[in-house]
Amino acid sequence: MDHPNDRSLHEKPVPKGGGLGILAGLALSMILFHSPSNELLWIAVLTLILGAFSFLDDLHHLSPLNRFLVQGLLAGILLAQVGWPTELPLPGGHVWPTEIGIVFGWLFVVWMTNLYNFMDGMDGFAGGMTVFGFATMAMLGWLAGDDAYALLCAVIAAAAIGFLWFNFPPARLFMGDVGSTSIGFLAAGLILLAHRQALFPLWVGTMAFTPFILDATITLARRLQRGERVWQPHRTHYYQRLVRMGWGHRKTVLWEYGFMAFCTLAALWAVSLNPLAQWGLLGSVLLVHVFAMIWVEVYEQKKRAV
């Protein structure tokens, strides 16, 4: 059970561990695949290992250090099997030294794993991001001609739709760390694989998860600037602030779904553009989110002044 505390947005105990259902979909899909590639198999196996460890964390609340060590080890194994970015992950990116690619790739996996966990704090939010994000990668993989990759991503999106039946506000079941950290790790692995196999660029894959990445990254940077203990739970993410200001879970998550749909369309469009147009599209996506964050800041100040 997830019992509410002073940093929670829910007000009564809610069962957690719903992410097990999504991981079951991943495991079943790999069993039913006729001949999954070695890379897809490695990604799935490592995700399930992390899921088992994260389920222990849900049960026994393991230390942040132990979680980081396991995540870091699995991220290193993932890079060794799937590969790392060989060039700057931006439109028209240029080749960079291997050492930079390895470090960036490792940080990318570890950060995606944790930010997904950080952002799993509102009914229907992480489940919705999983639906939009993995559905986007499924369509991108299909457009690139890799049916196995597209099918695996589609299975994860479909499993998340099943989870949302119980998690859409008001939630009856939470995803738990077993779901959030595993899905973040899985997303990072599949984005890296797509980049290495030239299905779509890394930056296009991450664009699909922009609502999570920007909120988590900017909030972390601000907390570091204030000298806070960033590994401790808090309620300062932009979505959390909207819920606390009276928007509630349902209204906030529906607006977030709108941003996710916008990012899905942008990612699908990006692969057909030239590098200059891609820069313009990427800049537009970032500006929309930055303006939304500024609006939250202004709205919060007005609420305090009343």
Summary of the structure (lengths in Angstrom):
residues: 306
radius of gyration: 18.6
end to end distance: 36.9
largest distance: 61.9
contacts: 1052
relative contact order: 0.15
helix: 73%
strand: 2%
